Each structure stands twice: as structure tokens, then as C-alpha cells.
Amino acid sequence: MKSKNNNRGGINRVVLILLVLIIILLIVAAVPVSRAFRHQSEVIGCEQAMKTARDGLIIEYLNRYKEGSVEEARGTLNDVMPAREKICPTGGNVYLIKNDKGIYEPVCGLHDKDKALCTRLNASYALGQLTEARAKLISSGNPEPESVRITVNSKKLSCKRVKEEEMIHRGTDTTNGYKGTVSFYGVAGDFTFSARYARKGMGNVPDGDICYFVYADKNYCAIWRSNDGWSGDAYEVKK
């Protein structure tokens, strides 16, 4: 009898362990499914918001646009949908791009299907944010920072100062040593970005100005040099 009870107790413990393992496996399997569902719902929500904004811009364009400028479009979008920067439910940056009919359309830098376009828009925005934030730090008496914190698509991004150009020309998913979204910049007259180097290769920018900038997300990379503007695989995609 005692032997049978021990056997039953052993079997019960094995069954319990197996049940716990099954539950753990189910939870682990459910996590990516839940994330995928949440991401898809965010994309759909953003698409609906962009459509509403786009329709509003078209209607207002037909009714009251005079100059067809981006300033007019921004003002119109603020009237149609207040708090424009929060149109995307997850905080993606909203940019205005003129279509072939001369009407500005809203584009989400986080969810738009054209990922190369997203990279280009976010990179240009990031460079502007970096230039402004760095200038404020230096004008306040701070030395040249090692990195500058900015915000892109409602997420903090550290733009790191480098001694030489980074060996990155594609998205971080296809480049070893990088992960997620990264950003780097170089200053004329600093390290290998010397005054001589700047005069020859960086568009004759004054010492102390940003002469090199790179922004890369998981999909694409955008590189800016003061002598020849933007490049990188985000600009090599056929439009």
C-alpha cells in the first residue's frame, strides 16, 4: 500500500511539473502573438488617423488654400486635427509631404509603409533637432558634448559625437555591431574632421559646425555630409 501511495505521489508530481511546463510554454508562445496583435492594432489606428487628416487637408485645400505652402498646410492640419504631433496613437512624428497634385499629405515617420521614406524624414528631422539642441548646450557655456539627446517618434535618441565616420551604410538589422536606431555626428575641426579635412571634403564649413551626420534604423540608413548632402541606402531605393 505504501509503495502504491509513493508511486501515485510520484506520478502526481510528474503530472504537476508537466502542467507547469505546458503553461509556461503557452505563455511564452503567447507573448509574440500579443505583441504582433498590438503592433497591428497600432498600425491600423495610425492609418485611420492619417486618412482623416489627409481627407481634411484635401477638403480645406479646395476651400481656402491660397499659396499652397507647407505653413498653410500645417495651420490647416492644426485646425482639422488639433495636437497634430499626437495624431499617431503611438506618437510617431507626422510630416507633411506635397503630392503630385500640389496637396500636402501627412506621413507618419513610424508606421508609413514606405520605410525608406520614413528613414529619410526621420533623419532630416533628427539632424534639425540635433543642431538646435547642441547649439543651446554650447551657447549656455557647456563644452562640446559627447552626445546629445533628442526625441524622434516620441522616443529618446542619443546622437553620439564620433572621431571619424562610422562604418555603417545600411539598416542596423543588416549591419554588425549596431542595434535598433542609432545616430552619430562629427564636428569640423574635431579629431579626423580637421579644418583641412573640412575644407577639402566637407563643404568648407567653419570649425565647430556639424559636418557629418548619420541616422540608421533597423531598415535603412541616411548619411549627411556638408559637402554633398544626403546619401545612404535610404536614398538608393527606387521611388
Buried (B, 14 or more C-beta within 10 A) or exposed (E): EEEEEEEEEEEEEEEEEEEEEEEEEEEEEEEEEEEEEEEEEBBEBBBEBBEBBBEBBBEBBEEEBEEEEEEBBBEBBEEBBEEBEBBBBBBBBBBBBEEEEEBBBBBBBBBBEEBBBBBBBBBBBBBEBBBEBBEEBEEEEEEEBEBBEBBBBEEEBEBBBBEEBBEBBBBBEEBEEBEEBBBBBBBBBBEEBBBEBBEEBBBEBEEEBBBBBBBBBBBBBBBBBBBEEBBBBBBEBEE
